[in-house]
Amino acid sequence: MIVLTIYSRPGCHLCDEMKAIVERVARSAPGPLAIEEIDISTDRDLEVRYGAEIPVLFVDGRKAAKYRVGEEELTRILRDRPNGSRGSGRLGG
């Protein structure tokens, strides 16, 4: 299972945009995906680490994007991740 983690905070329009894109890509993914949303405003250490970069997207624990990601770009990131299938032209397959 691929784990997508979005670090965000309430009231962040870029965060809302990224969450919507991640959800659309996840619906079309052929394999299982888990989406975790982490509110950095509830954790001082996370606020210090990611506050200037949100939203930040991690794929399987590796930073994949910050600020913005497009559907095609996220599809490519998922397809080309170290444990993903390469060259098939399809997400994860």
CNS distance restraints for C-alpha pairs under 8 A (distance, minus, plus):
assign (resid   1 and name CA) (resid  31 and name CA) 7.24 0.50 0.50
assign (resid   1 and name CA) (resid  32 and name CA) 5.21 0.50 0.50
assign (resid   1 and name CA) (resid  33 and name CA) 5.54 0.50 0.50
assign (resid   1 and name CA) (resid  34 and name CA) 6.99 0.50 0.50
assign (resid   2 and name CA) (resid  32 and name CA) 6.57 0.50 0.50
assign (resid   2 and name CA) (resid  33 and name CA) 4.80 0.50 0.50
assign (resid   2 and name CA) (resid  34 and name CA) 6.21 0.50 0.50
assign (resid   2 and name CA) (resid  59 and name CA) 7.09 0.50 0.50
assign (resid   2 and name CA) (resid  60 and name CA) 6.04 0.50 0.50
assign (resid   3 and name CA) (resid  33 and name CA) 5.84 0.50 0.50
assign (resid   3 and name CA) (resid  34 and name CA) 4.76 0.50 0.50
assign (resid   3 and name CA) (resid  35 and name CA) 6.03 0.50 0.50
assign (resid   3 and name CA) (resid  36 and name CA) 7.38 0.50 0.50
assign (resid   3 and name CA) (resid  59 and name CA) 5.83 0.50 0.50
assign (resid   3 and name CA) (resid  60 and name CA) 4.97 0.50 0.50
assign (resid   3 and name CA) (resid  61 and name CA) 7.61 0.50 0.50
assign (resid   4 and name CA) (resid  33 and name CA) 7.20 0.50 0.50
assign (resid   4 and name CA) (resid  34 and name CA) 6.04 0.50 0.50
assign (resid   4 and name CA) (resid  35 and name CA) 4.82 0.50 0.50
assign (resid   4 and name CA) (resid  36 and name CA) 6.12 0.50 0.50
assign (resid   4 and name CA) (resid  57 and name CA) 6.90 0.50 0.50
assign (resid   4 and name CA) (resid  58 and name CA) 5.71 0.50 0.50
assign (resid   4 and name CA) (resid  59 and name CA) 4.73 0.50 0.50
assign (resid   4 and name CA) (resid  60 and name CA) 6.34 0.50 0.50
assign (resid   4 and name CA) (resid  61 and name CA) 7.98 0.50 0.50
assign (resid   5 and name CA) (resid  35 and name CA) 5.88 0.50 0.50
assign (resid   5 and name CA) (resid  36 and name CA) 4.62 0.50 0.50
assign (resid   5 and name CA) (resid  37 and name CA) 5.83 0.50 0.50
assign (resid   5 and name CA) (resid  38 and name CA) 7.24 0.50 0.50
assign (resid   5 and name CA) (resid  57 and name CA) 5.66 0.50 0.50
assign (resid   5 and name CA) (resid  58 and name CA) 5.00 0.50 0.50
assign (resid   5 and name CA) (resid  59 and name CA) 6.49 0.50 0.50
assign (resid   5 and name CA) (resid  60 and name CA) 7.88 0.50 0.50
assign (resid   5 and name CA) (resid  61 and name CA) 7.67 0.50 0.50
assign (resid   6 and name CA) (resid  19 and name CA) 7.44 0.50 0.50
assign (resid   6 and name CA) (resid  35 and name CA) 7.65 0.50 0.50
assign (resid   6 and name CA) (resid  36 and name CA) 6.20 0.50 0.50
assign (resid   6 and name CA) (resid  37 and name CA) 4.87 0.50 0.50
assign (resid   6 and name CA) (resid  38 and name CA) 6.09 0.50 0.50
assign (resid   6 and name CA) (resid  55 and name CA) 6.59 0.50 0.50
assign (resid   6 and name CA) (resid  56 and name CA) 5.68 0.50 0.50
assign (resid   6 and name CA) (resid  57 and name CA) 4.66 0.50 0.50
assign (resid   6 and name CA) (resid  58 and name CA) 6.48 0.50 0.50
assign (resid   7 and name CA) (resid  37 and name CA) 6.10 0.50 0.50
assign (resid   7 and name CA) (resid  38 and name CA) 4.85 0.50 0.50
assign (resid   7 and name CA) (resid  39 and name CA) 6.12 0.50 0.50
assign (resid   7 and name CA) (resid  40 and name CA) 6.31 0.50 0.50
assign (resid   7 and name CA) (resid  50 and name CA) 7.45 0.50 0.50
assign (resid   7 and name CA) (resid  54 and name CA) 6.45 0.50 0.50
assign (resid   7 and name CA) (resid  55 and name CA) 5.57 0.50 0.50
assign (resid   7 and name CA) (resid  56 and name CA) 5.14 0.50 0.50
assign (resid   7 and name CA) (resid  57 and name CA) 6.50 0.50 0.50
assign (resid   8 and name CA) (resid  12 and name CA) 7.24 0.50 0.50
assign (resid   8 and name CA) (resid  15 and name CA) 5.72 0.50 0.50
assign (resid   8 and name CA) (resid  37 and name CA) 7.14 0.50 0.50
assign (resid   8 and name CA) (resid  38 and name CA) 6.14 0.50 0.50
assign (resid   8 and name CA) (resid  39 and name CA) 5.17 0.50 0.50
assign (resid   8 and name CA) (resid  40 and name CA) 5.90 0.50 0.50
assign (resid   8 and name CA) (resid  41 and name CA) 8.00 0.50 0.50
assign (resid   8 and name CA) (resid  54 and name CA) 5.61 0.50 0.50
assign (resid   8 and name CA) (resid  55 and name CA) 4.98 0.50 0.50
assign (resid   8 and name CA) (resid  56 and name CA) 6.98 0.50 0.50
assign (resid   9 and name CA) (resid  15 and name CA) 7.29 0.50 0.50
assign (resid   9 and name CA) (resid  38 and name CA) 7.83 0.50 0.50
assign (resid   9 and name CA) (resid  39 and name CA) 4.91 0.50 0.50
assign (resid   9 and name CA) (resid  40 and name CA) 5.72 0.50 0.50
assign (resid   9 and name CA) (resid  41 and name CA) 5.76 0.50 0.50
assign (resid   9 and name CA) (resid  54 and name CA) 7.79 0.50 0.50
assign (resid   9 and name CA) (resid  55 and name CA) 7.99 0.50 0.50
assign (resid  10 and name CA) (resid  39 and name CA) 7.32 0.50 0.50
assign (resid  10 and name CA) (resid  41 and name CA) 7.85 0.50 0.50
assign (resid  12 and name CA) (resid  16 and name CA) 6.48 0.50 0.50
assign (resid  13 and name CA) (resid  17 and name CA) 6.27 0.50 0.50
assign (resid  14 and name CA) (resid  18 and name CA) 6.18 0.50 0.50
assign (resid  14 and name CA) (resid  54 and name CA) 7.75 0.50 0.50
assign (resid  14 and name CA) (resid  55 and name CA) 6.53 0.50 0.50
assign (resid  14 and name CA) (resid  67 and name CA) 6.45 0.50 0.50
assign (resid  14 and name CA) (resid  68 and name CA) 6.89 0.50 0.50
assign (resid  15 and name CA) (resid  19 and name CA) 6.10 0.50 0.50
assign (resid  15 and name CA) (resid  54 and name CA) 6.86 0.50 0.50
assign (resid  15 and name CA) (resid  55 and name CA) 4.96 0.50 0.50
assign (resid  15 and name CA) (resid  67 and name CA) 7.67 0.50 0.50
assign (resid  16 and name CA) (resid  20 and name CA) 6.25 0.50 0.50
assign (resid  17 and name CA) (resid  21 and name CA) 6.36 0.50 0.50
assign (resid  17 and name CA) (resid  68 and name CA) 7.85 0.50 0.50
assign (resid  18 and name CA) (resid  22 and name CA) 6.09 0.50 0.50
assign (resid  18 and name CA) (resid  55 and name CA) 7.18 0.50 0.50
assign (resid  18 and name CA) (resid  67 and name CA) 7.96 0.50 0.50
assign (resid  18 and name CA) (resid  68 and name CA) 6.27 0.50 0.50
assign (resid  18 and name CA) (resid  69 and name CA) 6.52 0.50 0.50
assign (resid  19 and name CA) (resid  23 and name CA) 6.11 0.50 0.50
assign (resid  20 and name CA) (resid  24 and name CA) 6.24 0.50 0.50
assign (resid  21 and name CA) (resid  25 and name CA) 6.18 0.50 0.50
assign (resid  21 and name CA) (resid  69 and name CA) 7.63 0.50 0.50
assign (resid  21 and name CA) (resid  70 and name CA) 6.88 0.50 0.50
assign (resid  21 and name CA) (resid  71 and name CA) 5.98 0.50 0.50
assign (resid  22 and name CA) (resid  26 and name CA) 5.98 0.50 0.50
assign (resid  22 and name CA) (resid  71 and name CA) 7.56 0.50 0.50
assign (resid  22 and name CA) (resid  74 and name CA) 7.67 0.50 0.50
assign (resid  23 and name CA) (resid  27 and name CA) 6.25 0.50 0.50
assign (resid  24 and name CA) (resid  28 and name CA) 6.74 0.50 0.50
assign (resid  24 and name CA) (resid  71 and name CA) 7.77 0.50 0.50
assign (resid  25 and name CA) (resid  29 and name CA) 6.26 0.50 0.50
assign (resid  25 and name CA) (resid  71 and name CA) 6.29 0.50 0.50
assign (resid  25 and name CA) (resid  74 and name CA) 7.41 0.50 0.50
assign (resid  25 and name CA) (resid  75 and name CA) 6.80 0.50 0.50
assign (resid  26 and name CA) (resid  33 and name CA) 6.38 0.50 0.50
assign (resid  29 and name CA) (resid  33 and name CA) 7.65 0.50 0.50
assign (resid  29 and name CA) (resid  91 and name CA) 6.10 0.50 0.50
assign (resid  29 and name CA) (resid  92 and name CA) 7.21 0.50 0.50
assign (resid  30 and name CA) (resid  91 and name CA) 6.89 0.50 0.50
assign (resid  30 and name CA) (resid  92 and name CA) 6.75 0.50 0.50
assign (resid  30 and name CA) (resid  93 and name CA) 7.27 0.50 0.50
assign (resid  31 and name CA) (resid  92 and name CA) 6.74 0.50 0.50
assign (resid  39 and name CA) (resid  43 and name CA) 7.78 0.50 0.50
assign (resid  40 and name CA) (resid  44 and name CA) 7.42 0.50 0.50
assign (resid  40 and name CA) (resid  46 and name CA) 5.20 0.50 0.50
assign (resid  40 and name CA) (resid  47 and name CA) 5.13 0.50 0.50
assign (resid  40 and name CA) (resid  50 and name CA) 7.48 0.50 0.50
assign (resid  40 and name CA) (resid  51 and name CA) 7.35 0.50 0.50
assign (resid  41 and name CA) (resid  46 and name CA) 7.63 0.50 0.50
assign (resid  41 and name CA) (resid  47 and name CA) 5.94 0.50 0.50
assign (resid  42 and name CA) (resid  47 and name CA) 7.96 0.50 0.50
assign (resid  43 and name CA) (resid  47 and name CA) 6.16 0.50 0.50
assign (resid  44 and name CA) (resid  48 and name CA) 6.21 0.50 0.50
assign (resid  45 and name CA) (resid  49 and name CA) 6.16 0.50 0.50
assign (resid  46 and name CA) (resid  50 and name CA) 5.80 0.50 0.50
assign (resid  46 and name CA) (resid  51 and name CA) 7.22 0.50 0.50
assign (resid  47 and name CA) (resid  51 and name CA) 4.62 0.50 0.50
assign (resid  48 and name CA) (resid  52 and name CA) 7.98 0.50 0.50
assign (resid  50 and name CA) (resid  54 and name CA) 5.97 0.50 0.50
assign (resid  50 and name CA) (resid  56 and name CA) 7.25 0.50 0.50
assign (resid  53 and name CA) (resid  66 and name CA) 6.10 0.50 0.50
assign (resid  53 and name CA) (resid  67 and name CA) 6.35 0.50 0.50
assign (resid  54 and name CA) (resid  66 and name CA) 6.25 0.50 0.50
assign (resid  54 and name CA) (resid  67 and name CA) 5.76 0.50 0.50
assign (resid  55 and name CA) (resid  66 and name CA) 5.55 0.50 0.50
assign (resid  55 and name CA) (resid  67 and name CA) 5.13 0.50 0.50
assign (resid  55 and name CA) (resid  68 and name CA) 7.41 0.50 0.50
assign (resid  56 and name CA) (resid  63 and name CA) 7.32 0.50 0.50
assign (resid  56 and name CA) (resid  64 and name CA) 7.79 0.50 0.50
assign (resid  56 and name CA) (resid  65 and name CA) 5.85 0.50 0.50
assign (resid  56 and name CA) (resid  66 and name CA) 4.27 0.50 0.50
assign (resid  56 and name CA) (resid  67 and name CA) 6.47 0.50 0.50
assign (resid  57 and name CA) (resid  63 and name CA) 6.03 0.50 0.50
assign (resid  57 and name CA) (resid  64 and name CA) 5.63 0.50 0.50
assign (resid  57 and name CA) (resid  65 and name CA) 5.12 0.50 0.50
assign (resid  57 and name CA) (resid  66 and name CA) 6.08 0.50 0.50
assign (resid  58 and name CA) (resid  62 and name CA) 5.02 0.50 0.50
assign (resid  58 and name CA) (resid  63 and name CA) 4.29 0.50 0.50
assign (resid  58 and name CA) (resid  64 and name CA) 5.20 0.50 0.50
assign (resid  58 and name CA) (resid  65 and name CA) 7.05 0.50 0.50
assign (resid  59 and name CA) (resid  63 and name CA) 6.46 0.50 0.50
assign (resid  59 and name CA) (resid  64 and name CA) 6.08 0.50 0.50
assign (resid  59 and name CA) (resid  78 and name CA) 7.59 0.50 0.50
assign (resid  64 and name CA) (resid  77 and name CA) 7.30 0.50 0.50
assign (resid  65 and name CA) (resid  69 and name CA) 6.39 0.50 0.50
assign (resid  69 and name CA) (resid  73 and name CA) 6.33 0.50 0.50
assign (resid  69 and name CA) (resid  74 and name CA) 6.35 0.50 0.50
assign (resid  70 and name CA) (resid  74 and name CA) 6.06 0.50 0.50
assign (resid  71 and name CA) (resid  75 and name CA) 6.08 0.50 0.50
assign (resid  72 and name CA) (resid  76 and name CA) 6.20 0.50 0.50
assign (resid  73 and name CA) (resid  77 and name CA) 6.13 0.50 0.50
assign (resid  74 and name CA) (resid  78 and name CA) 6.14 0.50 0.50
assign (resid  75 and name CA) (resid  79 and name CA) 6.11 0.50 0.50
assign (resid  75 and name CA) (resid  91 and name CA) 5.87 0.50 0.50
assign (resid  76 and name CA) (resid  80 and name CA) 5.89 0.50 0.50
assign (resid  76 and name CA) (resid  91 and name CA) 7.21 0.50 0.50
assign (resid  77 and name CA) (resid  81 and name CA) 5.84 0.50 0.50
assign (resid  78 and name CA) (resid  84 and name CA) 6.79 0.50 0.50
assign (resid  78 and name CA) (resid  91 and name CA) 6.54 0.50 0.50
assign (resid  78 and name CA) (resid  92 and name CA) 6.55 0.50 0.50
assign (resid  79 and name CA) (resid  84 and name CA) 5.37 0.50 0.50
assign (resid  79 and name CA) (resid  85 and name CA) 5.87 0.50 0.50
assign (resid  79 and name CA) (resid  86 and name CA) 6.28 0.50 0.50
assign (resid  79 and name CA) (resid  89 and name CA) 7.98 0.50 0.50
assign (resid  79 and name CA) (resid  90 and name CA) 7.02 0.50 0.50
assign (resid  79 and name CA) (resid  91 and name CA) 4.91 0.50 0.50
assign (resid  79 and name CA) (resid  92 and name CA) 4.88 0.50 0.50
assign (resid  79 and name CA) (resid  93 and name CA) 7.44 0.50 0.50
assign (resid  80 and name CA) (resid  84 and name CA) 5.69 0.50 0.50
assign (resid  80 and name CA) (resid  85 and name CA) 6.59 0.50 0.50
assign (resid  80 and name CA) (resid  86 and name CA) 5.63 0.50 0.50
assign (resid  81 and name CA) (resid  85 and name CA) 7.88 0.50 0.50
assign (resid  84 and name CA) (resid  92 and name CA) 5.65 0.50 0.50
assign (resid  84 and name CA) (resid  93 and name CA) 7.66 0.50 0.50
assign (resid  85 and name CA) (resid  91 and name CA) 8.00 0.50 0.50
assign (resid  85 and name CA) (resid  92 and name CA) 5.54 0.50 0.50
assign (resid  85 and name CA) (resid  93 and name CA) 5.59 0.50 0.50
assign (resid  88 and name CA) (resid  93 and name CA) 6.26 0.50 0.50
assign (resid  89 and name CA) (resid  93 and name CA) 7.82 0.50 0.50
